[in-house]
Structure formats: structure tokens, C-alpha cells
Amino acid sequence: MKVMARDIIHETVRKALVKEKWTITHDPYRIKHGVANFEADLGAEKRFAAERDTEKIVVEIKSFLNRSNAYDLHVAVGQYRVYNFYLQIVEPQRRLYLAVDHRIFAAYLSEPEISAMLAHDGISLIVVNLNDEEIVQWIEQNTQP
């Protein structure tokens, strides 16, 4: 299988997750089912001692560096939907997130029509301040059909 190039903000998002006590378990996280064979950027988990439980996530990272934010959104949403579909088959306890720079979130993804579309499609976000290598916001969406 051909290894895909990492997103330019990959390491920064990884560091931000580790700062929040997430353990990176997969880099990349492979999603395989039948002929489907994909690589999301990261798999991570966090143990909650009080509950003796572990939360597991998969993170797809997007920089939005093309000339068109609309094109980047189209690619990100399509990729998210495909990954989420197969993830629900192979490891449904893992939750999928799209990680983005806080500046692209503020300038584009937080616009009412874009955020409504993201909510409609159940796309959960991790908003990262790249300069501080910190997660500034988790946006949970309902992923039920």
C-alpha cells in the first residue's frame, strides 16, 4: 500500500493531542474492510481512571491550503464521510474528528451556512491553535443517521 504524504499540520495536531493526555495509538490509522483500504491520519485513546473506561478516536487532519476553501471543504467532507462509514463497520466505538487550524475555523468553517452543513453531516471538529500547539475547541456533532 502506498503511504500518503502527511498534512503540513500533522505534527502540531499530534502534539496538541498529547498535551491533552491522549495516547497516539496509530500514525496513520488504517481502515480496511473488503476492498476499502484507507489511511486516516491518527488514532488515539484516553483512559478515564474514574470510569475505568477508554475513549478512542480517529483524527483526519486538514490544512485548507488550496486557493479555494470551498474545494478544500469538499475534499475534507467527502473523505470524512467515507472514513466514518467504514469506521462504523470495523471499529464503531471509535469516534472520527476532523482537525483544523483555529484560523481556518474562525474565517470559514464557523460561518453559519458552513457550520450548519457540518452539523447536518455529523462532522465533529478539533480546532487547534497551531502556534501554541493546543486544542482550543472540540465540536461534537451527532453522528447518528
Sequence and secondary structure as in RCSB ss.txt:
>XXXX:A:sequence
MKVMARDIIHETVRKALVKEKWTITHDPYRIKHGVANFEADLGAEKRFAAERDTEKIVVEIKSFLNRSNAYDLHV
AVGQYRVYNFYLQIVEPQRRLYLAVDHRIFAAYLSEPEISAMLAHDGISLIVVNLNDEEIVQWIEQNTQP
>XXXX:A:secstr
       TTHHHHHHHHHHTT EEEESSEEEEETTEEEEESEEEEEEETTTTEEEEEEEEE    SS HHHHHHH
HHHHHHHHHHHHHHH TTEEEEEEEEHHHIIIIITSHHHHHHHHHTT  EEEEETTTTEEEEEE      
